[in-house]
Amino acid sequence: MDSLTSPSPSRGCAPLQLGSRGATDLLAVSLSTTDYVGHAYGPDSREIHDQVVRLDRYLGRFLEQVCALRQKQRPRVLTADHGVTPFPERSRTMGHRARCG
């Protein structure tokens, strides 16, 4: 899914004149495949590791395209999400104990 979503915003920047109107622009993009893969296969799976590598490539291309549009004005990027821990069973096999409080 991210491979389909990530090129779209950069294509919309030029026609919307983002970053060139003398005002602050906000471009929000949601790339959710990592969340789906993590829930489906787990945080230590090969599938999630593969997805993270792919996401890194998509984000790299996207940021290169956005930066190329506005050489003099660098975009400011903020990204946030939640983290994940291994499944409790995996944590126990690694010697970690659950803590409360």
N, C-alpha and C positions, 0 to 999 in steps of 0.2 A: 504494500500500500504506500509506504513512504516514497518508493521510487516513482509513483504516479503523482503524489502530492508535492514533493520538493521542487520540481521545476516550475510549477504554476505561479507561485508568488513572484519569482524574479521576472517572469514574463509580464506581470501586471505592473511592475514598478515604473517602467518608462511611460506607458500610456497614462498612468495616474499622476505622473510627475512627482513621485515620492522623493523627498529630499531636495527639491528644487524650488519650492514655493515660498521660502522664507518663514515657514512655520514648522513646528514639530509634527512629524508623521509617525504613525504607529502601524506596524505591520505584524499581525499575530498569525502564527502558523502552528498548527498542531500536527505533530508526527507521532502517532499512537501505536505503531506496529510493535515497538519494543515492549510496551505494556502488555499487549495481547500475547506476544511470544513468551514473555516472562511468566505470565499466569498459566499459559498452556503447558510449558515445558519445564519451568523452574529456573531459578537464578543461577544454577551451576551447569546448565545444559549446554550442549554444543550448539543448539539452535539459538539460544540467546547470545552466545559469543559471536556466532555468525551474524546475527542481526545487528549487534553493536558495531562490528566492522563495517557492515553495509551502511548503517546510519552515519558513521563518521565520514564515509565517502560522499553520501548525499549532502550532508551539511557543508562539507568542504566545497563542493561544486556550487551549492546555493550561495554561500558567502562570497565566493569568488565572483559570481555573476552580479550580486548586489554591489559589491565594492567597485566593480568595473563601471557601473552606471554613474557613480559619484566619486570620481578620483579625488576631488578636493575635500569632500565631506565624508568622513568615515562614519559608517552606521554604528550605532550603539546597540549592542545585542545583550539581552538578558534572557536566560532560559532557566526554568525551574521545574522540578518534578520531585517525586519521592524516591527514596532508595529502597533497597530490598535486602533481606538477610537470607541465608540458606534455610532450607526447611529444618524444623526442629530435629528430625531424625538425622539429617546430615550434620548438624551442629554437634549432636551427641557423639557421632562417630569421629568427629574432629577433636573431641575432648572438651567441648564447651558446655558449661552448665547454665541452665535457665536461671535468671535472677528476677525477683519480684521487687517492685518499689523503686 
